[in-house]
Amino acid sequence: MRIEGSSALITGGTSGLGLAVARRLLAGGAKVVVTGRGEERGLAAVRELGPGAEFVSADVCDEEAMARAVDRAAALGRFGAAVCCAGTGAFGRTLGRRGPLPLAEFTEVISANLVGTFNTARLAAAAMAGLEPDDGERGAIVCCSSIAAFDGQRGQVAYATSKAAVCGMTLPLARDLSEYGIRVVTVAPGIFETPMVAAVRPDTLAAIAAQTPQPSRLGRPEEFAALVAHVLANPMLNGEVIRLDGACRLGHV
Ligand SMILES: NC(=O)c1ccc[n+]([C@@H]2O[C@H](COP(=O)([O-])OP(=O)(O)OC[C@H]3O[C@@H](n4cnc5c(N)ncnc54)[C@H](O)[C@@H]3O)[C@@H](O)[C@H]2O)c1
């Protein structure tokens, strides 16, 4: 799809990887709607992003709020891109000092990371399906998994499960939406410098950087955004999960 002149919806676009995607797509000539739950942070993000960016307050699991966000993106231009960055990290062992992991904690992560991604994809696809095809294509959806989907560490059972499910969803989504000329690709990042990892102990982050063969550091949000922009623009990328991790393979802890 052509980024210039189109509009894009970016969930979780008010911070971290999503905000970097918003910057990149705006620089490429798109208009963007960023969604998130915090009004104040959303408004600060659009102030920083400048003209061409709008904020819609929406929990990714909220059908009506997300439908409003999609409608807003569709009103801004040719709505050809949805990037699902909203997600939540969580730490909790299956059996910890407080006993078994509370089911509500597990469900909350599955809900935000998996159900929210599907909610975004299905609503975005419905809006894109109404477009006139451009060179056989109507739009593209990029989902965000994590290398935890493959190398889930101790304490990551909920997070890793949710992210593995996003990988599992990618091919059937791409197959379902192929008849509408809509592609679906998932990016599985390694550890990137964002607010999500700000709470992680510095020595843990240093150990992960050291385990990353090349480059031996954490990822930068603009590197994630560069891959998303390429995925959106390259019509042959479809139904695939792409690791973006400097060859990092997470260990046991
Ligand atoms: N930073 C990393 O190292 C890393 C690695 C792998 C995957 N990821 C994934 O990348 C995505 C972006 O994360 P980030 O690192 O930019 O962190 P971040 O915390 O800056 O961004 C995540 C955003 O999603 C929002 N969010 C969470 N639950 C939501 C919900 N139910 N409804 C709406 N918004 C919700 C948060 O408020 C936040 O703004 C997430 O899916 C995360 O799991 C991040």
The ligand as an ORCA input file, in Angstrom:
! r2SCAN-3c Opt
* xyz 0 1
  N       9.373     -2.722     24.271
  C       9.674     -3.986     24.087
  O      10.760     -4.445     24.430
  C       8.699     -4.903     23.407
  C       9.171     -6.149     22.999
  C       8.316     -7.016     22.352
  C       7.004     -6.650     22.123
  N       6.570     -5.432     22.539
  C       5.177     -5.094     22.265
  O       5.141     -3.874     21.578
  C       3.885     -3.249     21.802
  C       4.136     -1.803     22.178
  O       4.763     -1.777     23.457
  P       5.803     -0.651     23.893
  O       7.068     -1.305     24.173
  O       5.746      0.472     22.931
  O       5.228     -0.227     25.320
  P       4.304      0.979     25.757
  O       3.866      0.616     27.133
  O       4.982      2.258     25.523
  O       3.071      0.899     24.726
  C       1.977      0.061     24.887
  C       0.735      0.909     24.844
  O      -0.420      0.080     24.820
  C      -1.371      0.663     25.676
  N      -2.341     -0.330     26.120
  C      -2.135     -1.392     26.924
  N      -3.301     -2.047     27.108
  C      -4.238     -1.388     26.392
  C      -5.623     -1.564     26.191
  N      -6.303     -2.566     26.764
  N      -6.276     -0.694     25.381
  C      -5.603      0.324     24.802
  N      -4.301      0.553     24.963
  C      -3.626     -0.295     25.752
  C      -0.544      1.226     26.825
  O      -1.259      2.173     27.579
  C       0.626      1.817     26.076
  O       0.359      3.131     25.649
  C       3.191     -4.068     22.891
  O       2.251     -4.936     22.284
  C       4.327     -4.869     23.490
  O       3.885     -6.078     24.070
  C       7.379     -4.549     23.180
*
